[in-house]
Amino acid sequence: MRLSFREAVIWKYAISAVSKIVEEVCFRISEEGLRLRAMDPSAVVLVDFYIPREAFSIFEVGEEVHIGVNMEELAKILRRARKGDELVLEPLPGGQLRVLFEGKGSRSFKIPSIELSLQEIPEISFEETFKCKIMPKMFKDVIKELEPISDSVEFYSPAQSGVLYLRAQGDIAEAEVELSATSGALIEYESTGEAKSKYTVDYLVDLSAASQAAEVLSIGFGVETPLRVTYELPYGGKLEFYVAPRTD
């Protein structure tokens, strides 16, 4: 098996965010492409990372392959990716995975693969009464502003308003950020009713680490539902997070 992806830096930022949420994962590589679906240890966040086969410049895969890796070790290697590097992934005999950067020269790294059983996690379905698209950096900056205020952030959108409010309230201070379509903060939106849910800020900080992996970020939620955050990756890929709502 040999996979080659055109832009290694996309993996650099995507895997950096994933590694903050899950420690060990099993990549599933089939004729459709590469996919990772995993839950964090506390079962609060679901990660869904998918790269279609068309996104790879080389996709040499016979039968379906499962590769278990330690995400922290993989993230450490991918931090070395430079702009213009192509990423090559290749399992080696003896239970190792070779990570190769090909650009101005060639740099090769090896990490041990891990025996992991593939998690069969069902697809998540819920009513998203508010959906929007924004710039990933804007989302990251807003979460960073709210992080010191409270350990949770409330997402709220009045019905058919075209406005998304993010609120944090602590013992001493409180803050509110308004993102609207009229101001240009929301690239587009769809509202079918009121949407209001609260989420743990630490998880939002972790998943916002992938902001440089994509140019567009899609958000969806409803009333006391999970939060869906989708990074629309180049070449038809996606990095998607589902965050369970806070019940306090």
C-alpha positions as CSV (number, residue, x, y, z in Angstrom):
1,M,0.0,0.0,0.0
2,R,1.2,3.5,-0.8
3,L,-0.7,6.8,-0.5
4,S,0.5,10.2,-1.7
5,F,-1.4,13.4,-0.8
6,R,-0.6,16.6,-2.6
7,E,-0.4,19.1,0.3
8,A,1.2,17.7,3.5
9,V,0.4,20.9,5.4
10,I,-3.3,20.2,5.3
11,W,-2.6,16.9,7.2
12,K,-0.3,18.9,9.5
13,Y,-3.1,21.1,10.8
14,A,-5.9,18.5,10.7
15,I,-4.0,15.8,12.6
16,S,-2.8,18.4,15.1
17,A,-6.4,19.1,16.1
18,V,-7.4,15.4,16.1
19,S,-4.4,14.5,18.3
20,K,-5.7,16.9,21.0
21,I,-8.9,14.9,21.2
22,V,-8.1,11.2,20.6
23,E,-4.9,9.4,21.6
24,E,-4.9,6.4,19.4
25,V,-6.9,5.8,16.2
26,C,-7.4,3.3,13.4
27,F,-7.3,4.6,9.8
28,R,-9.5,2.7,7.5
29,I,-8.3,2.7,3.9
30,S,-10.5,1.2,1.2
31,E,-11.3,1.8,-2.4
32,E,-13.3,4.8,-1.5
33,G,-10.4,6.6,0.3
34,L,-9.1,7.0,3.8
35,R,-11.3,7.5,6.9
36,L,-10.9,7.9,10.6
37,R,-13.8,7.9,13.0
38,A,-13.2,7.9,16.7
39,M,-14.6,9.2,20.1
40,D,-12.6,10.9,22.7
41,P,-12.1,9.0,26.0
42,S,-15.0,10.9,27.7
43,A,-17.3,10.3,24.8
44,V,-18.0,14.0,24.3
45,V,-16.4,14.5,20.9
46,L,-16.7,12.4,17.7
47,V,-14.0,13.0,15.1
48,D,-14.7,12.1,11.5
49,F,-11.7,12.6,9.1
50,Y,-12.2,11.6,5.4
51,I,-10.0,12.0,2.3
52,P,-11.5,10.5,-0.9
53,R,-9.3,8.5,-3.2
54,E,-9.5,11.3,-5.8
55,A,-7.6,13.6,-3.5
56,F,-4.5,11.4,-3.6
57,S,-2.0,11.7,-6.4
58,I,-1.0,8.0,-5.7
59,F,-3.6,5.6,-4.3
60,E,-2.2,2.1,-4.4
61,V,-4.6,0.0,-2.3
62,G,-5.6,-3.6,-2.8
63,E,-7.9,-5.0,-0.1
64,E,-9.1,-2.8,2.8
65,V,-6.3,-1.9,5.2
66,H,-6.6,-0.8,8.8
67,I,-3.6,1.1,10.4
68,G,-3.5,1.9,14.1
69,V,-1.3,4.9,15.2
70,N,-0.6,7.0,18.2
71,M,-1.9,10.4,17.2
72,E,0.6,12.4,19.3
73,E,3.5,10.6,17.5
74,L,2.0,11.2,14.1
75,A,1.3,14.8,14.9
76,K,4.9,15.4,16.0
77,I,6.1,14.1,12.6
78,L,3.6,16.1,10.6
79,R,4.6,19.3,12.3
80,R,7.7,19.1,10.1
81,A,5.6,19.4,6.9
82,R,6.5,22.5,4.8
83,K,4.6,24.3,2.2
84,G,5.0,22.5,-1.1
85,D,5.7,19.1,0.5
86,E,3.8,16.1,-0.7
87,L,2.9,13.5,2.0
88,V,3.5,9.8,1.4
89,L,2.2,7.1,3.7
90,E,3.4,3.6,3.4
91,P,3.1,0.6,5.8
92,L,6.4,-1.3,6.3
93,P,7.1,-4.9,7.3
94,G,7.5,-5.3,11.0
95,G,4.6,-3.1,12.0
96,Q,5.8,0.3,11.1
97,L,4.4,3.2,9.2
98,R,6.6,5.3,7.0
99,V,5.8,9.0,6.7
100,L,7.6,10.7,3.8
101,F,7.8,14.3,2.8
102,E,8.7,14.9,-0.8
103,G,9.4,18.5,-1.9
104,K,12.8,20.1,-2.0
105,G,14.5,16.9,-1.1
106,S,13.0,13.9,0.7
107,R,12.6,13.4,4.4
108,S,11.5,10.0,5.8
109,F,10.2,9.1,9.3
110,K,9.0,5.9,10.8
111,I,6.6,5.3,13.6
112,P,5.3,2.0,15.0
113,S,1.8,1.0,14.0
114,I,-0.5,-0.2,16.8
115,E,-2.8,-3.2,16.9
116,L,-6.3,-1.6,17.2
117,S,-9.7,-2.9,16.5
118,L,-11.7,-0.7,14.2
119,Q,-14.5,1.2,16.0
120,E,-17.8,0.9,14.3
121,I,-19.4,4.2,15.3
122,P,-22.9,4.9,13.9
123,E,-23.6,8.0,11.9
124,I,-25.0,10.9,14.0
125,S,-28.4,12.5,13.0
126,F,-30.1,15.4,14.7
127,E,-32.1,18.5,13.7
128,E,-29.9,21.4,12.8
129,T,-32.2,24.4,13.1
130,F,-29.3,26.7,12.3
131,K,-26.4,26.2,9.9
132,C,-23.8,28.6,8.7
133,K,-20.4,28.9,7.0
134,I,-17.7,31.2,8.3
135,M,-13.9,31.6,7.9
136,P,-12.1,29.1,10.2
137,K,-9.7,31.8,11.5
138,M,-12.7,33.9,12.7
139,F,-14.1,30.9,14.6
140,K,-10.7,30.3,16.2
141,D,-10.3,33.9,17.2
142,V,-13.8,34.1,18.8
143,I,-13.3,31.0,20.8
144,K,-9.9,32.3,22.0
145,E,-11.6,35.5,23.2
146,L,-14.2,33.6,25.1
147,E,-12.0,30.9,26.6
148,P,-10.8,33.0,29.6
149,I,-14.3,34.0,30.6
150,S,-15.9,30.6,31.3
151,D,-15.6,26.9,30.9
152,S,-18.5,26.8,28.5
153,V,-19.8,28.7,25.5
154,E,-23.4,29.1,24.5
155,F,-24.3,29.1,20.8
156,Y,-27.6,30.9,20.1
157,S,-29.4,32.0,17.0
158,P,-33.0,33.4,17.0
159,A,-35.3,31.9,14.4
160,Q,-34.7,33.2,10.8
161,S,-32.4,35.9,12.1
162,G,-29.2,35.3,10.2
163,V,-27.3,36.0,13.4
164,L,-25.2,33.7,15.6
165,Y,-24.4,34.7,19.1
166,L,-21.6,33.1,21.1
167,R,-21.8,33.8,24.8
168,A,-19.6,33.1,27.8
169,Q,-20.5,33.9,31.4
170,G,-18.2,33.4,34.4
171,D,-18.3,34.4,38.1
172,I,-16.8,37.8,37.4
173,A,-17.1,38.6,33.7
174,E,-19.3,37.8,30.7
175,A,-18.9,38.2,27.0
176,E,-21.0,38.1,23.8
177,V,-19.8,37.9,20.2
178,E,-22.3,38.6,17.4
179,L,-21.7,37.1,14.0
180,S,-24.2,38.1,11.3
181,A,-24.7,37.7,7.6
182,T,-25.2,41.4,7.1
183,S,-21.8,42.2,8.6
184,G,-20.2,39.6,6.4
185,A,-19.1,37.4,9.3
186,L,-21.3,34.6,8.1
187,I,-20.6,33.6,4.5
188,E,-24.0,32.0,4.3
189,Y,-26.7,30.7,6.7
190,E,-29.8,28.6,6.9
191,S,-32.3,29.0,9.8
192,T,-35.5,26.9,10.3
193,G,-36.1,27.8,13.9
194,E,-34.4,28.9,17.1
195,A,-31.1,27.2,18.0
196,K,-29.6,27.3,21.5
197,S,-27.0,24.9,23.0
198,K,-24.0,25.2,25.3
199,Y,-20.6,23.4,24.9
200,T,-17.4,22.9,26.9
201,V,-14.9,25.5,25.8
202,D,-11.8,23.3,26.1
203,Y,-13.1,21.0,23.3
204,L,-13.9,24.1,21.1
205,V,-10.3,25.3,21.6
206,D,-8.9,21.9,20.6
207,L,-10.9,21.5,17.4
208,S,-10.2,25.1,16.4
209,A,-6.5,24.2,16.1
210,A,-7.4,22.9,12.6
211,S,-8.3,26.4,11.3
212,Q,-5.4,26.5,8.8
213,A,-6.4,23.2,7.2
214,A,-9.4,24.7,5.3
215,E,-10.7,28.0,3.9
216,V,-14.3,27.4,4.9
217,L,-15.9,26.1,8.2
218,S,-19.4,24.9,8.4
219,I,-21.4,24.9,11.7
220,G,-24.7,23.3,12.6
221,F,-26.7,22.9,15.8
222,G,-30.2,23.0,17.2
223,V,-31.9,23.2,20.6
224,E,-29.7,21.3,23.1
225,T,-28.2,19.2,20.3
226,P,-24.6,18.3,19.5
227,L,-22.5,21.0,17.7
228,R,-21.3,20.0,14.2
229,V,-18.1,21.7,13.1
230,T,-16.9,20.7,9.6
231,Y,-13.7,21.9,8.0
232,E,-14.2,21.6,4.2
233,L,-10.8,20.4,3.1
234,P,-9.4,20.7,-0.4
235,Y,-10.0,17.9,-3.0
236,G,-13.3,16.9,-1.4
237,G,-12.0,15.9,2.0
238,K,-13.5,16.8,5.4
239,L,-12.6,17.1,9.0
240,E,-15.7,16.9,11.1
241,F,-16.3,17.2,14.8
242,Y,-19.5,16.5,16.8
243,V,-19.4,18.0,20.3
244,A,-22.0,16.9,22.8
245,P,-24.0,19.7,24.5
246,R,-23.5,20.6,28.2
247,T,-26.5,19.8,30.4
248,D,-25.7,22.0,33.3
